[in-house]
Amino acid sequence: MGNTKEIWVSKFGGTSLANARQIGKVKDIVFADDRRKVVVVSAPGKEHKEDTKITDLLLNCHKLVEKGKSIEEPFSIIRKRILEIARTLQVGAHMEAELDTIAARLPQEKTADYAGSRGEYLNALMIAEFFGATFVDAEQIIRLTADGRVDEQTYAIAAEVLKSIEGRIVIPGFYGRGPDGGIQTFSRGGSDITGAIAARAADADIYENWTDVSGIYIADPRIAQKAGPVPQITYREIRELATIGASVFHEDAIAPVRTVGIPINVKNTNDPYAPGTMITAERDSTKAHLVGVSGKKPYRKLVVEKFMLDRYPETTQGLHALIARKKLVCDMVIDAFDTIVMYLSSEMDDTEAVALQREIIEALDIDSCQISEQLVLLGIVGEGMAREPKLLETVCRTLGTLDIHPAVVAGNMPIKLLLSVPLGSYATAVNAIVDTIVSA
């Protein structure tokens, strides 16, 4: 990268790289600004809706190997897709040999990590050649722990390699080297994490994350048509939205850059001049108090009551043990002197809910047990929450006109208001809240 004063790391997702035409768009974006020095790429995504992703095909190959079956059928599809991209880009004279090597090695690999990583590897090889850039294998610069976390030594290793290279660099996402010396994929977060690691190692000024949407939306646009992208959002706001079901940046992909304060710009490959969304450590919340609405579903609200419950810890322990035995996920617990409230993330139907209620009553010495209808936990997030003292009143009044009566789950958190609404009212509630925020 030489002595360039400003460096941007740009990560492109699978939909941005689905075919040669899309890769051509990516090249135009990268070469439009000399600051885009490091490019991280995913495996090719679906070219058509009915397609199977390259990574899924590779993982299917691994499953077939485990069953002692031939990988010829899925691998022939992989071969065709990769070679078609290479021919159209007029690169990859060696791609047949690379594919042959992978096909021969797949039956020898005990884990799915090698198979799952090869889509990114092949795509990065082709794109590096197409760009006239240097290919740097993620296995060379990223070290992972046994449980899939980034080993801290990664940053020093990656920095030394990246800073020694002149010109542009292309890195495959999604994997690194595990403690056993073999290839290991990220358990969560995918290529976004690779981009964040590269940004930190390169001392980047900006980490660009290119997708097929023009930023992070105030709500799911498939539900709320008035929901547009927000211009700026903080790391903390992103984290809060993710906890309530928003499909936003994964926390593991934020951690490497958050530590050193590198902003993330989420942009659209198909609309490159749109500003997208900047993710930063801080923002001026006086300009926009609230940035997001999202919901997590389905839930059941479990309420157990017993007079002087706080004096009977064995009852509380027994309830938690029973919930654990039933393999139910409890995302939130609210304890009071005589009451325990649990929000259970569960698909249980009404018959199962009644059975659980009966089991709790029979197993524990309690006064009462109630289990609600299916609910959505609905969150409103914003660093300017303190500037919205009447938000709860406004939301409840607005939803009330629609015959939706929310319950407050948590109303005193610094940047999040958490409500519950009936599952069937979710879309209506989100639209009403978005309308309220947009018109504010």
C-alpha positions as CSV (number, residue, x, y, z in Angstrom):
1,M,0.0,0.0,0.0
2,G,3.1,2.2,0.1
3,N,2.9,5.6,1.8
4,T,-0.6,6.5,0.7
5,K,-2.0,9.1,3.2
6,E,-5.6,7.8,3.1
7,I,-6.7,4.2,2.8
8,W,-10.2,2.8,2.4
9,V,-11.0,-0.9,2.8
10,S,-13.9,-2.0,0.6
11,K,-15.8,-5.2,1.2
12,F,-18.2,-6.5,-1.5
13,G,-20.9,-9.1,-0.7
14,G,-22.1,-12.0,-2.7
15,T,-25.0,-10.2,-4.5
16,S,-22.4,-7.5,-5.6
17,L,-20.3,-10.3,-7.2
18,A,-22.9,-12.7,-8.5
19,N,-21.6,-12.6,-12.1
20,A,-19.1,-11.0,-14.4
21,R,-21.4,-8.0,-15.1
22,Q,-21.6,-7.3,-11.3
23,I,-17.9,-7.7,-10.9
24,G,-17.4,-5.1,-13.7
25,K,-19.5,-2.7,-11.6
26,V,-17.3,-3.4,-8.6
27,K,-14.2,-2.7,-10.6
28,D,-15.6,0.7,-11.7
29,I,-16.3,1.5,-8.1
30,V,-12.9,0.5,-6.8
31,F,-11.0,2.3,-9.6
32,A,-13.1,5.5,-9.2
33,D,-11.1,6.4,-6.1
34,D,-7.4,5.7,-5.5
35,R,-8.1,5.5,-1.8
36,R,-9.8,2.1,-2.3
37,K,-6.6,0.1,-1.7
38,V,-7.8,-3.1,0.0
39,V,-10.8,-5.1,-1.4
40,V,-12.4,-8.0,0.5
41,V,-14.7,-10.3,-1.5
42,S,-17.4,-12.8,-0.8
43,A,-18.2,-15.9,-2.9
44,P,-20.4,-15.3,-5.9
45,G,-24.0,-14.9,-4.8
46,K,-27.1,-16.0,-6.6
47,E,-27.3,-14.9,-10.2
48,H,-30.9,-15.9,-10.4
49,K,-33.5,-16.3,-7.7
50,E,-33.7,-20.1,-8.3
51,D,-29.9,-20.5,-8.1
52,T,-28.1,-22.2,-5.2
53,K,-25.2,-20.2,-3.7
54,I,-21.7,-21.4,-4.5
55,T,-21.0,-21.7,-0.8
56,D,-24.1,-23.8,-0.3
57,L,-23.1,-26.1,-3.2
58,L,-19.6,-26.5,-1.7
59,L,-21.0,-27.4,1.7
60,N,-23.3,-29.9,0.0
61,C,-20.2,-31.5,-1.5
62,H,-18.8,-31.9,2.0
63,K,-22.1,-33.5,3.2
64,L,-22.0,-35.9,0.2
65,V,-18.4,-36.8,1.1
66,E,-19.4,-37.6,4.6
67,K,-22.0,-40.0,3.3
68,G,-19.6,-41.6,0.9
69,K,-21.4,-40.3,-2.2
70,S,-20.1,-38.6,-5.3
71,I,-19.8,-34.8,-5.5
72,E,-19.9,-34.8,-9.3
73,E,-23.3,-33.2,-9.6
74,P,-23.0,-30.2,-7.3
75,F,-19.3,-29.7,-8.2
76,S,-20.2,-29.6,-11.9
77,I,-22.5,-26.6,-11.2
78,I,-19.7,-24.9,-9.3
79,R,-17.2,-25.5,-12.1
80,K,-19.6,-24.1,-14.7
81,R,-20.4,-21.0,-12.7
82,I,-16.7,-20.2,-11.9
83,L,-15.4,-20.9,-15.4
84,E,-18.2,-18.8,-16.9
85,I,-17.2,-15.8,-14.8
86,A,-13.5,-16.3,-15.6
87,R,-14.1,-16.6,-19.3
88,T,-16.3,-13.5,-19.4
89,L,-13.7,-11.5,-17.4
90,Q,-11.0,-13.0,-19.6
91,V,-9.0,-14.1,-16.6
92,G,-8.2,-17.4,-14.8
93,A,-6.3,-19.5,-17.3
94,H,-5.3,-21.6,-14.2
95,M,-8.9,-21.8,-12.9
96,E,-9.5,-25.3,-14.2
97,A,-6.4,-26.5,-12.3
98,E,-7.6,-24.7,-9.1
99,L,-11.0,-26.4,-9.4
100,D,-9.4,-29.8,-9.9
101,T,-7.3,-29.3,-6.8
102,I,-10.3,-28.4,-4.7
103,A,-12.3,-31.4,-6.1
104,A,-9.5,-33.7,-5.2
105,R,-9.0,-32.3,-1.7
106,L,-12.6,-32.2,-0.6
107,P,-12.8,-35.9,0.1
108,Q,-9.7,-35.6,2.3
109,E,-11.1,-32.8,4.6
110,K,-12.7,-33.8,7.9
111,T,-14.5,-30.5,8.5
112,A,-16.7,-28.3,6.4
113,D,-14.4,-25.3,6.8
114,Y,-12.3,-26.0,3.7
115,A,-15.3,-26.5,1.5
116,G,-17.1,-23.5,2.9
117,S,-14.1,-21.2,2.2
118,R,-13.4,-22.1,-1.4
119,G,-16.0,-19.8,-3.0
120,E,-14.3,-16.8,-1.6
121,Y,-10.9,-18.1,-2.5
122,L,-11.8,-18.7,-6.1
123,N,-13.6,-15.4,-6.5
124,A,-10.7,-13.5,-5.0
125,L,-8.2,-15.1,-7.4
126,M,-10.3,-14.1,-10.4
127,I,-11.0,-10.6,-9.1
128,A,-7.3,-9.9,-8.2
129,E,-6.3,-10.8,-11.7
130,F,-9.1,-8.8,-13.2
131,F,-8.0,-5.7,-11.2
132,G,-4.3,-6.3,-11.7
133,A,-4.1,-6.4,-8.0
134,T,-2.1,-8.6,-5.5
135,F,-4.0,-11.6,-4.1
136,V,-3.5,-12.1,-0.4
137,D,-4.9,-15.3,1.0
138,A,-6.9,-14.8,4.2
139,E,-5.3,-17.9,5.6
140,Q,-1.9,-16.1,5.4
141,I,-3.0,-13.1,7.6
142,I,-5.9,-14.1,9.8
143,R,-5.6,-16.3,12.9
144,L,-8.7,-17.7,14.6
145,T,-9.1,-19.4,18.0
146,A,-10.7,-22.8,18.4
147,D,-14.1,-21.2,19.1
148,G,-14.0,-19.0,16.0
149,R,-12.9,-15.7,17.5
150,V,-10.2,-13.5,16.0
151,D,-6.8,-14.1,17.6
152,E,-5.3,-10.8,18.6
153,Q,-2.0,-11.6,16.8
154,T,-4.0,-11.4,13.6
155,Y,-3.7,-7.6,13.5
156,A,0.1,-7.5,13.7
157,I,0.4,-10.3,11.1
158,A,-2.0,-8.7,8.7
159,A,-0.6,-5.2,9.2
160,E,2.9,-6.4,8.3
161,V,1.8,-8.1,5.1
162,L,-0.7,-5.5,3.9
163,K,1.7,-2.5,4.5
164,S,4.5,-4.2,2.6
165,I,2.5,-4.4,-0.7
166,E,2.4,-1.6,-3.3
167,G,-0.9,-1.1,-5.2
168,R,-4.3,-2.7,-4.7
169,I,-4.9,-5.9,-2.7
170,V,-7.7,-8.4,-2.9
171,I,-8.5,-10.7,0.0
172,P,-11.0,-13.5,0.2
173,G,-13.5,-13.2,3.1
174,F,-15.0,-15.6,5.6
175,Y,-12.0,-17.6,6.7
176,G,-8.6,-17.7,8.3
177,R,-6.2,-20.2,9.8
178,G,-7.2,-22.1,12.9
179,P,-5.0,-23.2,15.8
180,D,-4.4,-26.5,14.2
181,G,-2.9,-24.8,11.1
182,G,-5.9,-25.7,8.9
183,I,-8.5,-23.5,7.3
184,Q,-11.2,-22.3,9.6
185,T,-14.3,-20.2,8.8
186,F,-16.0,-17.6,10.9
187,S,-18.8,-19.0,12.9
188,R,-20.8,-15.8,12.4
189,G,-20.5,-12.6,10.5
190,G,-18.8,-13.9,7.4
191,S,-16.8,-11.7,5.1
192,D,-17.9,-8.6,7.0
193,I,-15.5,-9.6,9.7
194,T,-12.7,-10.1,7.3
195,G,-13.3,-6.5,6.0
196,A,-13.2,-5.1,9.5
197,I,-10.0,-7.0,10.3
198,A,-8.3,-5.7,7.1
199,A,-9.5,-2.1,7.9
200,R,-8.0,-2.2,11.4
201,A,-4.7,-3.9,10.2
202,A,-4.3,-1.3,7.4
203,D,-5.1,1.7,9.6
204,A,-7.9,2.5,7.2
205,D,-9.7,5.8,7.3
206,I,-13.0,4.2,6.3
207,Y,-14.3,0.7,6.0
208,E,-16.8,0.5,3.1
209,N,-19.3,-2.3,3.1
210,W,-20.9,-2.7,-0.3
211,T,-24.3,-4.5,-0.4
212,D,-27.5,-4.5,-2.5
213,V,-29.2,-1.9,-0.4
214,S,-28.5,1.8,0.0
215,G,-27.6,1.7,3.7
216,I,-29.3,0.8,7.0
217,Y,-33.0,1.4,6.9
218,I,-35.0,2.8,9.8
219,A,-37.1,-0.4,9.6
220,D,-37.4,-3.4,7.3
221,P,-38.6,-1.8,4.0
222,R,-40.4,-5.0,3.1
223,I,-42.7,-4.2,6.0
224,A,-42.7,-0.4,6.1
225,Q,-42.6,1.3,2.7
226,K,-41.9,4.7,4.1
227,A,-38.7,3.4,5.8
228,G,-35.7,4.9,4.2
229,P,-32.0,4.7,5.0
230,V,-30.6,6.6,7.9
231,P,-27.6,8.8,7.1
232,Q,-25.7,8.1,10.3
233,I,-26.0,5.6,13.2
234,T,-23.7,4.7,16.1
235,Y,-22.1,1.4,16.9
236,R,-24.2,1.3,20.0
237,E,-27.4,1.9,18.1
238,I,-26.5,-0.9,15.7
239,R,-25.9,-3.2,18.6
240,E,-29.3,-2.4,20.2
241,L,-31.1,-2.9,16.9
242,A,-29.5,-6.3,16.4
243,T,-30.6,-7.5,19.8
244,I,-34.3,-6.9,18.7
245,G,-34.1,-8.7,15.4
246,A,-32.9,-6.1,12.9
247,S,-30.8,-7.6,10.1
248,V,-28.0,-5.1,10.4
249,F,-24.3,-5.3,10.8
250,H,-23.2,-8.2,12.9
251,E,-21.6,-7.3,16.2
252,D,-18.5,-9.4,15.4
253,A,-18.0,-7.4,12.3
254,I,-18.1,-4.1,14.2
255,A,-15.8,-5.1,17.1
256,P,-12.4,-4.8,15.2
257,V,-13.1,-1.3,13.9
258,R,-15.0,0.0,16.9
259,T,-12.0,-0.6,19.1
260,V,-9.9,1.9,17.0
261,G,-12.8,4.2,15.9
262,I,-12.8,3.4,12.1
263,P,-16.2,4.5,10.6
264,I,-18.1,2.0,8.5
265,N,-19.9,3.2,5.3
266,V,-22.7,0.9,4.2
267,K,-23.3,1.5,0.4
268,N,-25.1,0.0,-2.6
269,T,-23.1,-1.5,-5.4
270,N,-26.0,-0.9,-7.8
271,D,-26.4,2.8,-6.7
272,P,-22.8,3.8,-5.9
273,Y,-23.4,7.5,-5.7
274,A,-26.0,7.1,-2.9
275,P,-24.4,8.3,0.3
276,G,-25.5,5.1,2.2
277,T,-25.2,5.0,6.0
278,M,-22.2,5.9,8.1
279,I,-21.7,3.9,11.3
280,T,-19.6,5.9,13.8
281,A,-18.7,6.0,17.5
282,E,-20.8,9.1,18.0
283,R,-23.3,11.3,16.1
284,D,-25.2,14.5,16.6
285,S,-28.5,13.1,17.9
286,T,-30.1,16.6,17.9
287,K,-30.5,16.2,14.1
288,A,-32.3,12.8,14.4
289,H,-33.4,11.6,17.8
290,L,-34.4,8.1,16.6
291,V,-32.8,5.8,14.0
292,G,-34.5,2.5,14.0
293,V,-37.6,0.3,14.7
294,S,-37.4,-3.5,14.7
295,G,-39.1,-6.5,16.2
296,K,-38.1,-10.0,17.4
297,K,-40.6,-12.8,17.3
298,P,-42.4,-14.9,18.3
299,Y,-42.4,-14.7,22.1
300,R,-44.6,-15.9,25.0
301,K,-44.7,-13.9,28.2
302,L,-44.6,-16.1,31.2
303,V,-45.7,-14.5,34.5
304,V,-45.3,-16.5,37.8
305,E,-46.5,-15.0,41.1
306,K,-46.0,-16.1,44.7
307,F,-46.4,-14.0,47.8
308,M,-43.0,-13.1,49.3
309,L,-41.3,-14.9,46.3
310,D,-38.1,-13.1,47.1
311,R,-37.8,-15.3,50.3
312,Y,-38.1,-18.5,48.3
313,P,-35.0,-18.7,46.1
314,E,-35.7,-22.4,45.5
315,T,-38.9,-21.5,43.6
316,T,-37.0,-19.2,41.3
317,Q,-34.3,-21.8,40.8
318,G,-36.9,-24.5,40.1
319,L,-38.6,-22.3,37.4
320,H,-35.3,-21.7,35.7
321,A,-34.4,-25.4,35.8
322,L,-37.8,-26.4,34.4
323,I,-37.4,-23.9,31.5
324,A,-33.9,-25.2,30.8
325,R,-35.1,-28.8,30.8
326,K,-37.8,-27.9,28.2
327,K,-35.0,-26.4,26.1
328,L,-36.8,-23.0,25.9
329,V,-34.8,-19.9,25.3
330,C,-35.5,-17.1,27.8
331,D,-34.2,-13.8,26.3
332,M,-35.3,-11.5,29.2
333,V,-36.2,-12.0,32.9
334,I,-37.7,-9.3,35.1
335,D,-37.7,-10.1,38.8
336,A,-39.9,-8.3,41.4
337,F,-40.6,-9.1,45.0
338,D,-43.6,-11.4,44.3
339,T,-43.3,-11.9,40.5
340,I,-41.1,-13.3,37.8
341,V,-41.7,-12.3,34.2
342,M,-39.9,-14.3,31.5
343,Y,-40.0,-13.6,27.7
344,L,-39.6,-17.0,26.1
345,S,-38.5,-17.1,22.4
346,S,-40.6,-19.9,21.2
347,E,-42.8,-21.2,18.4
348,M,-44.9,-23.2,20.9
349,D,-48.6,-23.3,19.9
350,D,-51.5,-22.6,22.3
351,T,-51.9,-26.3,23.3
352,E,-48.2,-26.5,24.2
353,A,-48.4,-23.2,26.1
354,V,-51.3,-24.5,28.2
355,A,-49.3,-27.7,28.9
356,L,-46.3,-25.7,30.0
357,Q,-48.5,-23.6,32.3
358,R,-50.0,-26.7,33.9
359,E,-46.5,-28.3,34.3
360,I,-45.2,-25.2,36.1
361,I,-48.2,-25.0,38.4
362,E,-47.8,-28.7,39.3
363,A,-44.1,-28.6,39.8
364,L,-43.8,-25.4,41.9
365,D,-45.4,-24.0,45.0
366,I,-46.7,-20.8,43.5
367,D,-49.9,-18.7,43.6
368,S,-50.4,-18.3,39.8
369,C,-48.9,-18.8,36.4
370,Q,-50.0,-17.1,33.2
371,I,-48.7,-17.5,29.6
372,S,-49.6,-14.9,27.0
373,E,-50.6,-15.1,23.4
374,Q,-47.8,-15.0,20.9
375,L,-46.0,-11.6,21.0
376,V,-43.4,-9.5,19.2
377,L,-40.8,-7.6,21.2
378,L,-40.8,-4.3,19.4
379,G,-37.9,-1.8,20.0
380,I,-37.4,1.8,19.1
381,V,-33.8,2.9,19.1
382,G,-32.0,6.2,19.1
383,E,-29.2,8.1,20.9
384,G,-31.7,11.0,21.2
385,M,-34.2,9.0,23.2
386,A,-33.8,11.4,26.2
387,R,-35.0,14.2,23.9
388,E,-38.3,12.3,23.3
389,P,-40.0,12.5,26.7
390,K,-43.4,11.9,25.2
391,L,-42.4,9.1,22.9
392,L,-44.1,6.4,24.9
393,E,-47.3,8.4,25.2
394,T,-47.2,9.2,21.4
395,V,-46.6,5.6,20.4
396,C,-49.3,4.2,22.7
397,R,-51.8,6.8,21.5
398,T,-51.0,6.1,17.9
399,L,-51.2,2.4,18.2
400,G,-54.4,2.7,20.3
401,T,-56.2,4.3,17.4
402,L,-55.4,1.1,15.5
403,D,-56.8,-1.0,18.4
404,I,-53.2,-2.1,19.3
405,H,-52.4,-1.9,23.0
406,P,-48.7,-2.3,23.6
407,A,-47.2,-3.3,26.9
408,V,-44.1,-1.7,28.1
409,V,-41.3,-4.2,28.6
410,A,-38.5,-1.7,29.3
411,G,-39.1,2.0,29.2
412,N,-36.1,3.5,31.0
413,M,-33.1,2.3,28.9
414,P,-30.7,5.0,27.7
415,I,-31.3,4.6,23.9
416,K,-34.1,2.0,23.5
417,L,-37.8,1.7,24.3
418,L,-39.0,-1.9,24.3
419,L,-42.6,-2.8,23.9
420,S,-44.6,-5.9,23.2
421,V,-47.5,-6.2,20.8
422,P,-49.5,-9.2,19.6
423,L,-47.8,-11.1,16.8
424,G,-50.6,-10.4,14.3
425,S,-50.2,-6.7,14.8
426,Y,-46.5,-6.5,14.1
427,A,-46.6,-5.0,10.6
428,T,-49.3,-2.5,11.4
429,A,-47.4,-1.4,14.5
430,V,-44.1,-1.0,12.7
431,N,-45.7,1.1,10.0
432,A,-47.5,3.3,12.5
433,I,-44.3,3.9,14.5
434,V,-42.2,4.6,11.3
435,D,-44.8,7.1,10.2
436,T,-44.5,8.8,13.6
437,I,-40.7,9.0,13.5
438,V,-40.6,10.1,9.8
439,S,-43.1,12.9,10.4
440,A,-41.5,14.1,13.6
